[in-house]
C-alpha cells in the first residue's frame, strides 16, 4: 500500500517506528528550508531541501574512513531537539592564526570550542612527548575526525585499540612507543576546559579510556560511538560494570548501563538513540523561535538570527479519519556557509502493532 499525500507547505515522509516504551507508531517527518537573515528571523525558501534518506559522509566517503556530515532524517521519534551546525571556523579578517575560539549560542545556552592549527607529537624516550606549535590556518572544517579520538594498533600489537567515543579522530595513543608517538596528529578541535596535554596523552591501560577527553564538535555524533551506541543495549570494550563514565554522570546513558546490558536488561531507548547532536546542543525544551548566534563560524566573525517560530499543523489518516498530531521541532540543521537552516518537525500516531497492519486501509497526511 503506497502512502498518499496532498500538496503541503514542506516536504515530508511517513515512517513507522517504536517509542521508548515499545509502542508502535507511524510518524510524519516534515522538513522546511529557510534563508538565514542576519539580525532577523529566518525566511522560508521558495523550495525545500529533500528529506535525507541516508547518512551522508564528508568527502563523499563511507563509514570505513569518513565521518557523518548530514545524518538521515527518517528517525520516527526523538526524545530531544538536535541543533547541529555544519560549517567551518574562519580566522578573523581571513588572516591565518594558530588558534581561535568559536561558539554556538542558542537562546541562553552556549557551547564554546578551541580550534588549533595542525599539530603533531615528537617522541622523547622515557618522558612526556613534545607537542609542535599549531600551524596557522585561515579556515578549518569543524568535523569529528579533527576532534580527539582515533585508534592505536601499534602500542599494543596484540590489543588493537579503537577509541569508543570516536574511532576517526586524532590523538589517541596507548603507550610511549616511538612508532606510535612520533608524528602522531593531535586534535584540532577541543573543549577549552578539557585539553589534551603531553602529560595526559598516554592512556596507559585500555580500561582507562573513559578518563580521556570527550570528542567535541558542533555536528553529528555517529551512531556506533559511545555513548550513543549504548542506548540500544551495546557496551564498549574495556568498560567494566560499576565504572561511572562522564556520560553517565551527565545523564546521557542510564545508570549502571554496562551491568544492565551484560544481563540483557537494558531495553532499547530508540527515541534517545535518534538524538545525535553534539553534547550540549540537545534540548529538552525548544520553542523554535530562539535566537542563534554563531561566533567564528563565518567570514564576518559573528552571525545572529532568529529561528522562524513556526509550528505546522499535521494530521494523519490511517483509515479511520484524519487525526491531529502532537507536533514538535526535533532537528535544527544550520549551514552558515550556505546561509540556510533546515527545520524538521515530527508528529506520531500510535497503532496496535504488526497484527493491525492488514487493517490499515489508508495512509494520508495533511499539513498546514
C-alpha positions in Angstrom: 0.0 0.0 0.0 1.7 3.2 -1.1 1.2 6.3 1.1 -0.8 9.1 -0.5 -0.1 12.8 0.1 -1.6 16.1 -0.6 0.2 19.3 -1.6 1.7 20.8 1.6 3.9 23.6 2.7 7.1 21.5 3.1 8.4 18.0 2.2 7.6 15.0 4.3 7.8 11.3 4.8 5.6 8.9 6.7 7.7 6.4 8.6 7.0 3.5 11.1 8.8 3.1 14.3 8.6 2.4 18.1 8.7 4.7 21.0 10.9 4.1 24.1 8.0 2.1 25.7 7.9 -0.3 22.8 4.7 1.1 21.4 4.2 1.2 17.6 3.7 4.5 15.8 3.5 6.0 12.3 5.3 9.4 12.3 5.1 12.2 9.8 8.5 13.8 9.4 8.2 17.3 7.9 11.1 19.4 6.6 11.2 23.1 5.7 14.2 25.1 4.5 14.9 28.8 5.3 17.2 31.6 4.4 19.3 33.0 7.2 18.7 36.7 7.6 21.3 38.4 9.8 19.6 40.2 12.7 16.2 39.0 11.8 14.0 35.9 11.6 14.9 33.2 9.0 12.8 33.4 5.9 11.2 30.5 4.1 12.9 29.5 0.8 10.9 29.0 -2.4 11.7 25.3 -2.3 12.6 22.9 0.5 15.5 20.6 0.6 14.6 16.9 0.3 14.3 14.7 3.3 17.7 12.9 3.7 17.0 9.2 3.4 20.5 8.0 4.3 23.6 9.3 6.1 25.9 11.5 4.0 29.6 11.5 4.8 32.3 14.1 4.3 34.3 13.8 1.1 31.6 11.5 -0.3 33.1 8.9 1.9 31.7 5.9 3.8 31.8 4.7 7.5 35.2 2.9 6.9 37.1 6.1 6.7 34.9 9.2 6.9 32.6 10.9 9.4 28.9 11.9 9.0 28.3 15.3 7.6 24.5 15.1 7.4 22.5 12.4 9.2 19.5 10.6 7.8 16.3 12.4 8.7 14.0 9.4 8.8 14.0 8.8 12.6 10.4 8.3 13.5 10.8 9.9 17.0 13.3 11.8 19.0 13.4 12.4 22.8 15.1 15.8 22.5 15.7 18.6 19.9 19.0 18.4 18.0 20.7 21.6 16.9 23.6 20.9 14.6 25.9 23.4 12.8 27.7 22.1 9.7 30.4 24.6 8.9 33.9 25.9 9.3 36.0 28.1 11.6 37.2 31.3 9.9 40.2 33.3 11.2 39.3 36.9 11.9 39.8 39.0 8.7 41.0 36.0 6.8 44.5 36.3 8.3 45.9 32.8 9.3 46.2 32.3 13.1 47.4 29.4 15.1 44.4 29.2 17.5 40.9 30.7 17.9 37.8 30.2 19.9 34.4 29.5 18.2 30.9 29.4 19.7 27.4 28.4 19.1 24.8 30.1 21.2 21.1 29.1 21.1 18.9 31.2 23.3 20.7 31.4 26.7 22.7 28.2 26.1 26.2 28.4 24.7 28.9 25.9 23.6 32.5 27.1 23.1 35.3 25.2 21.4 39.0 25.9 20.9 40.3 25.4 17.3 44.1 24.9 16.8 46.1 24.5 13.6 47.6 21.2 12.7 50.0 19.8 15.4 51.8 16.6 15.9 53.9 14.8 18.6 57.6 14.3 19.0 58.8 11.2 20.8 61.1 11.9 23.9 62.1 8.5 25.1 61.0 7.9 28.7 59.4 11.3 29.2 56.3 13.0 28.1 56.2 13.9 24.4 56.7 17.3 22.9 53.7 18.9 21.0 54.6 21.0 18.0 53.3 24.6 17.7 50.0 24.8 15.8 50.3 25.8 12.2 48.4 29.0 11.3 45.1 28.4 9.4 42.6 30.7 7.7 39.7 28.3 7.8 39.0 24.8 9.1 36.1 22.3 8.9 34.5 21.6 12.2 34.2 17.8 12.0 34.8 14.9 14.3 37.8 13.4 12.5 39.6 16.6 13.7 38.5 16.1 17.3 40.1 13.8 19.9 39.8 10.2 19.1 41.1 7.6 16.6 42.8 4.3 17.0 46.2 2.8 18.1 47.2 -0.5 16.6 50.9 -0.1 17.3 51.5 0.4 21.0 50.0 -3.0 22.0 50.1 -5.1 18.8 48.0 -7.8 20.3 45.4 -5.4 21.6 44.4 -3.0 18.8 42.5 -0.1 20.4 39.7 1.9 18.9 38.6 4.9 21.0 34.9 4.1 21.8 33.8 7.8 21.7 35.3 8.5 18.2 37.1 5.9 16.1 38.0 8.6 13.5 39.7 11.3 15.5 43.2 12.4 16.4 45.5 12.0 19.4 44.7 8.5 20.8 47.8 6.6 21.8 48.1 3.9 24.5 51.8 3.7 25.3 55.0 5.8 25.0 56.2 3.8 22.0 58.2 5.7 19.3 56.4 4.1 16.4 53.1 5.2 17.8 54.1 8.6 19.1 56.4 10.2 16.6 54.4 12.3 14.1 51.0 11.5 15.8 48.5 14.1 14.7 46.8 15.9 17.6 43.2 17.1 17.7 42.3 20.5 16.1 39.0 20.8 17.9 38.8 20.7 21.7 36.9 21.7 24.8 39.0 24.6 26.2 38.3 23.2 29.7 39.4 19.7 28.8 42.5 19.9 26.6 44.8 17.1 25.8 48.3 17.8 27.2 51.6 16.0 26.9 51.3 14.6 30.5 47.8 13.3 29.7 48.4 11.9 26.2 49.1 8.2 27.1 46.0 6.2 28.0 48.2 3.5 29.6 45.8 0.6 30.0 42.8 0.0 27.7 40.4 0.2 30.7 41.4 3.8 31.3 40.0 5.2 28.1 36.9 6.7 29.8 39.2 9.2 31.6 40.3 10.8 28.3 38.6 13.9 26.7 35.2 13.7 25.2 35.4 14.5 21.5 34.0 17.9 20.6 32.2 19.4 17.6 29.0 21.1 16.5 27.9 18.4 14.1 26.6 14.8 14.3 28.0 12.2 16.6 27.9 8.8 14.9 25.6 6.0 16.0 28.4 3.5 16.5 30.2 5.7 19.0 29.8 5.7 22.8 27.6 6.9 24.5 25.0 6.8 21.6 25.5 3.2 20.8 24.9 2.2 24.4 21.3 3.4 24.1 20.5 0.3 22.1 22.0 -2.0 24.7 25.6 -2.3 23.5 28.6 -1.5 25.6 32.2 -0.6 24.7 35.2 -2.9 25.2 37.3 -2.3 28.3 34.5 -0.8 30.4 33.6 -2.9 33.5 30.3 -2.8 35.3 30.3 -0.2 38.0 32.5 2.2 36.2 30.7 5.6 36.1 31.7 7.4 32.9 31.4 11.2 32.4 28.5 10.5 30.0 26.6 8.6 32.8 27.2 11.5 35.2 25.8 13.8 32.6 22.7 11.6 32.2 23.4 10.7 28.6 23.2 6.9 29.4 21.2 5.1 32.1 22.8 4.4 35.4 24.6 1.0 35.5 24.1 0.7 31.8 27.1 -1.7 31.3 25.8 -4.1 34.0 22.3 -3.9 32.6 23.5 -4.6 29.1 25.6 -7.6 30.1 22.4 -9.0 31.7 20.3 -8.2 28.7 18.2 -6.0 30.9 18.8 -2.7 29.2 15.8 -2.0 27.0 16.4 -0.2 23.7 15.9 3.6 24.0 15.2 4.3 20.4 13.9 7.9 20.9 17.1 8.9 22.8 19.3 7.0 20.3 17.8 9.1 17.5 19.4 12.2 19.0 22.9 12.7 17.6 23.7 16.4 18.0 26.9 17.3 19.8 26.9 17.2 23.6 25.5 20.5 24.8 23.4 21.0 21.7 20.5 18.7 22.5 17.5 20.5 24.1 14.7 19.1 26.3 12.6 22.2 25.8 12.6 24.0 22.5 10.1 26.6 21.0 11.6 27.1 17.5 11.9 30.9 17.7 15.2 31.0 19.6 17.9 33.4 18.6 21.0 31.7 17.3 24.4 33.4 17.4 27.5 31.9 15.7 30.9 33.3 16.5 33.9 32.5 14.5 31.9 30.4 12.0 31.5 33.0 9.2 34.0 35.2 7.5 32.3 38.2 9.1 33.1 36.9 12.6 29.6 36.8 14.1 26.2 35.9 12.7 23.0 36.3 14.7 19.5 35.4 13.5 16.2 34.1 14.9 14.6 30.8 14.1 11.2 31.2 12.3 8.9 30.3 15.2 6.5 28.2 13.2 4.6 25.2 14.4 2.9 23.5 11.5 -0.3 21.5 12.0 0.0 17.9 10.9 -2.8 15.3 10.6 -2.5 11.6 9.7 -5.3 9.3 8.4 -4.7 5.6 8.7 -8.2 4.7 7.5 -10.3 5.9 10.4 -10.3 9.6 9.8 -7.7 12.4 10.0 -6.1 12.6 13.4 -4.3 15.7 14.5 -0.8 15.0 15.8 1.2 16.5 18.6 4.0 18.2 16.7 7.5 19.1 17.9 10.5 20.5 16.2 13.2 17.9 16.6 16.1 18.9 14.3 17.6 22.3 13.5 20.4 21.9 10.9 22.3 25.2 10.3 24.6 25.6 7.3 26.3 29.1 7.7 28.3 28.8 4.5 25.1 28.5 2.6 23.2 30.9 4.9 20.5 28.3 5.2 18.8 26.4 8.0 16.5 23.4 7.8 13.9 22.6 10.4 12.3 19.2 10.9 9.2 18.5 12.9 7.6 15.2 13.9 4.2 14.1 14.9 3.3 10.5 15.7 0.1 8.4 15.7 0.1 5.2 17.7 -1.4 2.0 16.3 -1.9 -1.6 17.6 1.2 -3.1 16.1 2.2 -5.5 13.3 -1.0 -7.5 13.6 -3.0 -4.4 12.8 -1.2 -3.6 9.6 -3.7 -5.5 7.5 -6.5 -3.3 8.8 -4.9 -0.1 7.7 -6.7 0.9 4.6 -5.2 4.4 4.1 -2.0 6.4 4.8 -2.7 10.0 4.1 -1.1 13.1 5.7 -2.2 16.7 5.6 0.0 19.7 6.7 -1.0 23.3 7.2 
